[in-house]
């Protein structure tokens, strides 16, 4: 069974930085796009950033220029570097492995990011 385990969340002041990590229990990068999503209280889950199996990246407009998604194939780990954090970035952040038409999707348990003003 595939597991995704997020880490790196926490409390930070506005303008600060955090790096989230998502460790997969097996190599998914050749078959899955990896993504970060977030859900704030009372809101729907939204896309933050994705990286495809070929390495192409995509970002929500709200985080462009501040967040960077990357991966380390040797460690089966995806990262989300978050800079210039804002209070509106406060949410539970989830890692996802998206299998498209041919493979299952997987989700992590989420990690809380709280940005104080």
Sine and cosine of phi, psi and omega as CSV:
sin_phi,cos_phi,sin_psi,cos_psi,sin_omega,cos_omega
0.00,0.00,0.71,-0.71,-0.04,-1.00
-0.99,0.16,0.68,-0.73,0.07,-1.00
-0.81,-0.58,0.63,-0.78,0.14,-0.99
-0.87,-0.49,0.80,-0.61,-0.05,-1.00
-0.84,-0.55,0.90,-0.43,0.02,-1.00
-1.00,0.00,0.44,-0.90,0.10,-0.99
-0.42,-0.91,0.23,-0.97,0.09,-1.00
0.97,-0.26,-0.10,1.00,0.03,-1.00
-0.95,0.32,0.13,-0.99,0.02,-1.00
0.30,-0.95,-0.25,-0.97,0.00,-1.00
-0.97,-0.25,0.76,-0.65,-0.01,-1.00
-0.59,-0.81,0.47,-0.88,0.06,-1.00
-0.98,0.20,0.43,-0.90,0.06,-1.00
-0.82,0.58,0.68,-0.73,-0.06,-1.00
1.00,-0.05,-0.20,0.98,-0.02,-1.00
-0.99,0.12,-0.09,-1.00,-0.06,-1.00
-0.74,-0.67,0.46,-0.89,0.16,-0.99
-0.60,-0.80,0.45,-0.89,0.14,-0.99
-0.84,-0.54,0.87,-0.49,0.07,-1.00
-1.00,-0.02,0.57,-0.82,0.07,-1.00
-0.84,-0.55,0.54,-0.84,0.06,-1.00
-0.71,-0.70,0.95,-0.32,-0.02,-1.00
-0.99,-0.13,0.82,-0.57,0.03,-1.00
-1.00,-0.09,0.55,-0.84,-0.05,-1.00
-0.97,0.24,-0.21,0.98,0.08,-1.00
-0.46,-0.89,0.17,-0.99,-0.03,-1.00
-0.96,0.28,0.92,-0.40,0.01,-1.00
-0.93,-0.38,-0.15,0.99,-0.22,-0.98
-0.91,0.41,-0.44,0.90,-0.03,-1.00
-0.99,0.15,-0.28,0.96,-0.06,-1.00
-0.88,-0.48,-0.25,0.97,-0.11,-0.99
-0.77,-0.63,0.60,-0.80,0.29,-0.96
-0.98,0.18,0.60,-0.80,0.01,-1.00
-0.94,-0.34,0.64,-0.77,-0.06,-1.00
-0.61,-0.79,0.36,-0.93,0.17,-0.99
-0.90,-0.43,0.73,-0.69,0.06,-1.00
-0.80,-0.60,0.27,-0.96,0.06,-1.00
-0.57,-0.82,0.43,-0.90,0.02,-1.00
-0.65,-0.76,0.89,-0.46,0.07,-1.00
-1.00,-0.02,0.38,-0.93,0.00,-1.00
-0.83,0.56,0.77,-0.64,0.04,-1.00
0.98,0.21,0.09,1.00,-0.03,-1.00
-0.85,-0.53,0.31,-0.95,0.06,-1.00
-0.97,0.25,0.40,-0.91,0.11,-0.99
-0.92,0.39,0.68,-0.73,-0.04,-1.00
-0.76,-0.65,0.46,-0.89,0.04,-1.00
-0.95,0.32,0.67,-0.74,0.12,-0.99
-0.96,-0.28,-0.81,0.59,-0.04,-1.00
-0.32,-0.95,0.49,-0.87,0.08,-1.00
-0.69,-0.72,0.40,-0.92,0.13,-0.99
-0.69,-0.73,0.81,-0.58,-0.08,-1.00
-0.99,0.13,0.09,-1.00,0.02,-1.00
-0.89,0.45,-0.42,0.91,0.03,-1.00
-1.00,0.03,-0.10,1.00,0.05,-1.00
0.99,-0.14,0.04,1.00,0.05,-1.00
-0.95,0.30,0.61,-0.79,-0.04,-1.00
-0.89,-0.45,0.42,-0.91,0.02,-1.00
-0.56,-0.83,0.61,-0.79,-0.07,-1.00
-0.73,-0.68,0.52,-0.85,0.19,-0.98
-0.91,0.41,0.55,-0.84,-0.02,-1.00
-0.84,0.54,-0.55,0.84,-0.08,-1.00
-0.93,0.36,-0.29,0.96,-0.04,-1.00
-0.89,-0.46,-0.07,1.00,-0.01,-1.00
-0.84,0.54,0.71,-0.70,0.00,-1.00
1.00,0.08,-0.19,0.98,0.00,-1.00
-0.90,-0.44,-0.57,0.82,-0.06,-1.00
-0.94,-0.34,0.51,-0.86,0.07,-1.00
-0.69,-0.72,0.80,-0.60,0.08,-1.00
-0.99,-0.15,0.65,-0.76,0.02,-1.00
-0.50,-0.87,0.12,-0.99,-0.01,-1.00
-0.55,-0.83,0.44,-0.90,0.07,-1.00
-0.83,-0.55,0.97,-0.24,-0.08,-1.00
-0.90,0.44,-0.58,0.82,-0.02,-1.00
-0.91,0.43,-0.48,0.88,-0.03,-1.00
-0.97,-0.23,0.02,1.00,-0.07,-1.00
0.78,0.63,0.68,0.74,-0.13,-0.99
-0.78,-0.63,0.68,-0.74,0.08,-1.00
-0.92,-0.38,0.60,-0.80,-0.04,-1.00
-0.86,-0.52,0.43,-0.90,0.18,-0.98
-0.75,-0.67,0.96,-0.26,0.08,-1.00
-1.00,0.08,0.86,-0.51,-0.06,-1.00
-0.90,-0.44,0.90,-0.43,0.02,-1.00
-0.90,-0.43,0.28,-0.96,0.03,-1.00
0.76,0.65,0.76,0.65,-0.08,-1.00
-0.91,0.41,0.55,-0.83,-0.02,-1.00
-0.85,-0.52,0.40,-0.92,0.04,-1.00
-0.82,0.57,-0.53,0.85,0.00,-1.00
-0.95,0.30,-0.12,0.99,0.12,-0.99
-0.99,0.15,-0.11,0.99,0.01,-1.00
-0.89,0.47,0.84,-0.54,-0.05,-1.00
-0.02,-1.00,0.23,-0.97,0.24,-0.97
-0.99,0.14,0.80,-0.60,-0.02,-1.00
-0.97,-0.24,0.77,-0.64,-0.06,-1.00
-0.89,-0.45,0.61,-0.79,0.14,-0.99
-0.99,-0.11,0.62,-0.78,0.00,-1.00
-0.69,-0.73,0.57,-0.82,0.16,-0.99
-0.91,-0.41,0.89,-0.46,-0.13,-0.99
-0.96,-0.28,0.89,-0.46,-0.13,-0.99
-1.00,-0.03,-0.01,1.00,0.01,-1.00
0.91,0.42,-0.61,-0.79,-0.07,-1.00
-0.98,0.22,-0.38,0.93,-0.24,-0.97
-0.94,-0.33,-0.29,0.96,-0.09,-1.00
-0.74,-0.67,0.33,-0.94,0.03,-1.00
-0.95,0.32,0.42,-0.91,0.15,-0.99
-1.00,-0.07,0.48,-0.88,0.03,-1.00
-0.69,-0.72,0.53,-0.85,0.00,-1.00
-0.77,-0.64,0.54,-0.84,0.14,-0.99
-1.00,0.08,0.00,-1.00,-0.08,-1.00
-1.00,0.07,-0.23,0.97,0.02,-1.00
1.00,-0.09,0.49,-0.87,0.07,-1.00
-0.69,-0.73,0.70,-0.71,-0.09,-1.00
-0.99,0.16,0.75,-0.67,0.14,-0.99
-0.88,-0.48,0.83,-0.55,0.01,-1.00
-0.82,-0.58,0.83,-0.56,-0.01,-1.00
-0.91,-0.42,0.88,-0.48,-0.02,-1.00
-1.00,-0.04,0.52,-0.85,-0.02,-1.00
-1.00,0.01,0.00,0.00,0.00,0.00
